[in-house]
Every structure is written in C-alpha cells, then in structure tokens.
Amino acid sequence: MDAEEKEVSENVRGWEWFAARAHGPHAIAWLSAFAFLEPIVIPLAPESLMIAMILAGRERWKKYAAITTIASTLGCIAGYFIGAFLFKEFGVSILSYYGLHRWFHAARVLLAGNIFFVMLLVMLVPIPDKVFVLLAGFFHVPLLPYVAGFFCGRSVRVGSVAYLTHRFGGHVIGAIKRYFEVLAAIVLIIFIYAVLHALLFHIAGV
C-alpha cells in the first residue's frame, strides 16, 4: 500500500478490506454486490470500496461511479419489493437489527408527500436510507418517482466523491468528509423543515 492509500486508511473504516478487494480480480463484482445490498442490509456506504478502486485506477473513475450508482439503484428497487411483499418476513427483521423503528412514523408521514423530493434528500443526509427504502414498498408509494429520487440523489453523492477522488487522490478524503458534513447539515435543515411541515399538515388534516 503506497503513501497515498495509507493516508486514506486513516479516514476510511476497514480500509485494508476494501483495498484488498480493489486490487483483486473480482473488484467490479464486489463493488456491484456491495452497492446493490447497501440500500437493503449493509450498513457501510459503497463509496468506501469505490474510493479504493479509483485510487488503484483513476482513469476508470466514471465507470466505477456509474456501476456504484446503477447497482445501488437496482438495490433500492429490490428493497422496494421486499417492503411491498415480504416486509413481515424480512423488512421487520432488518429494521429491528439496525434499530430503525424510531424512524418509522417520520418516514411514514414523509413518504405520503413528494416521494421524489424525499428520496433525493434522504440520499444526501446522514440518516439511514434503508428504512425509507423498505417502507416505500410497504406503503406502496409510486415506484417511478421513488426510483428517480433515489437515483438522482445517489448520482450526486457518488459522482461527487468519485470525481474528487479522481481529481485529488487520497489527500482529498478529509476534504470530502468535511464537504459532505457541511452539505449534509444544509440538507438536514431542509429535511427537518420538511418533516415538521408534513407532521403539522398531517395533524391539521386529522
């Protein structure tokens, strides 16, 4: 592992695991599987593996960003149908395992609103997206705006990380974290406003 990757290892949890897969012959398969399963069951963001792969071959950053975004979107579709048809069998267990039940009511109220806007924001704030993915299916929200919101939000997040890693390498990982902390804070304020507005509207309509 070179000096650049050693610097990244201080900022990315489990870097050794990701770096090993990034240099292996099945890196794309690992990235696809990791990105697909993350919206449903995996607690770590697939960007960690994507960053390692970009550092191993920076000229392929667009390809890795596209794979991560598309695989994650397919995972969100799978999670939707798990929520729609298998929520009692799998969805409840997943939410219980990660302690996500406290998000149930807020997600239920928000998902009754503009589903595209909600999923777009969820992708950009540090809150668990799994509860929204599973409950979107459970509440049978419109599929197309749900997928579109997820795809757009995930594209912005993944694309930004991929480009910055390609452009500046491992030295920018700390800056990426700070940038997304600021971005997340701004979006979180908007998200909280949307939650309060939805709750007040719901109460007023009762």
Residue pairs with C-beta under 8 A, 6 or more apart in sequence:
1 9
1 19
4 55
4 169
4 170
4 171
5 15
5 19
5 52
5 55
5 170
7 170
7 171
7 173
8 15
8 51
8 52
8 55
8 170
8 173
9 15
9 16
9 19
11 173
11 174
11 177
12 18
12 48
12 51
12 52
12 173
13 44
13 48
14 44
14 48
15 48
15 52
18 48
18 49
18 51
18 52
19 52
19 56
21 27
21 30
21 31
21 49
21 52
22 49
22 52
22 53
22 55
22 56
23 56
24 30
27 53
27 56
28 67
30 49
31 46
31 49
31 50
31 53
31 64
31 67
31 68
31 71
32 67
32 71
33 71
34 42
34 46
34 49
34 71
35 46
35 50
35 67
35 68
35 69
35 71
35 72
35 75
36 71
36 72
36 74
36 75
36 78
37 75
38 44
38 45
38 46
38 72
38 75
39 72
39 75
39 76
39 79
39 129
39 130
39 133
39 150
40 75
40 78
40 79
40 82
40 94
40 130
40 133
40 134
41 94
41 130
43 98
46 68
46 71
46 72
46 158
47 68
47 157
47 158
47 161
50 64
50 65
50 68
50 158
50 161
50 162
50 165
51 161
51 165
51 173
53 60
53 64
54 60
54 61
54 64
54 162
54 165
54 166
55 165
55 169
55 170
58 165
58 166
58 169
61 162
61 163
61 165
61 166
62 162
64 162
65 158
65 159
65 161
65 162
65 163
68 158
68 162
69 151
69 154
69 155
69 158
69 159
72 150
72 154
72 158
73 147
73 150
73 151
73 154
76 133
76 146
76 147
76 150
76 154
77 143
77 147
79 130
79 133
79 134
79 136
79 137
80 133
80 134
80 136
80 137
80 143
80 146
80 147
81 137
82 90
82 91
82 134
82 137
83 91
83 133
83 134
83 135
83 136
83 137
83 138
83 139
84 137
84 138
84 140
85 137
87 134
87 137
87 138
91 134
91 135
91 137
91 138
94 100
94 130
94 134
95 101
95 104
95 130
95 131
95 134
98 128
98 130
100 128
100 130
100 131
103 127
103 128
103 131
103 132
104 131
104 135
106 195
106 199
107 131
107 132
107 135
108 135
108 139
109 195
109 198
109 199
109 202
110 118
110 132
110 194
110 195
110 198
111 118
111 132
111 135
111 136
111 139
111 141
112 139
112 198
112 202
113 194
113 198
114 145
115 136
115 141
115 142
115 145
115 146
115 149
116 145
116 146
116 148
116 149
116 152
117 149
117 194
118 132
118 149
118 194
119 132
119 136
119 145
119 146
119 148
119 149
119 150
119 153
120 149
120 150
120 152
120 153
121 153
121 187
121 190
121 191
121 194
122 129
122 132
122 149
122 150
122 153
122 191
123 129
123 149
123 150
123 152
123 153
123 154
123 156
123 157
124 153
124 156
124 157
124 183
124 184
124 187
125 184
125 187
125 188
125 191
126 184
126 188
127 188
127 191
133 150
136 146
157 180
160 176
160 179
160 180
161 176
161 180
164 172
164 175
164 176
164 179
165 172
165 173
165 176
168 175
